[in-house]
Amino acid sequence: MRCKVLCLFQHFWLAGNVRSVVVGNYSPELEKLRIQPQIYFANAYHANGIMEGSAHYNF
């Protein structure tokens, strides 16, 4: 149950107008968010995915 609630929260957060990063080891449920231009899907896993996304957004 906890995972489903967290995934639902992630879905609503990522579907907003906020630049976001989805790391490479994401849950399959997030795949449908690829059409959102403000969401970057990193290839790297875990913290490395966050670093990749930060570089993508020039942070």
Stockholm file with secondary structure:
# STOCKHOLM 1.0

chainA/1-59         MRCKVLCLFQHFWLAGNVRSVVVGNYSPELEKLRIQPQIYFANAYHANGIMEGSAHYNF
#=GR chainA/1-59 SS CHHHHHHHHHHHHHTSSSCEEECTTCCGGGGGGGGCTTEEECSSCHHHHHHHHHHHTTC
#=GC SS_cons        CHHHHHHHHHHHHHTSSSCEEECTTCCGGGGGGGGCTTEEECSSCHHHHHHHHHHHTTC
//
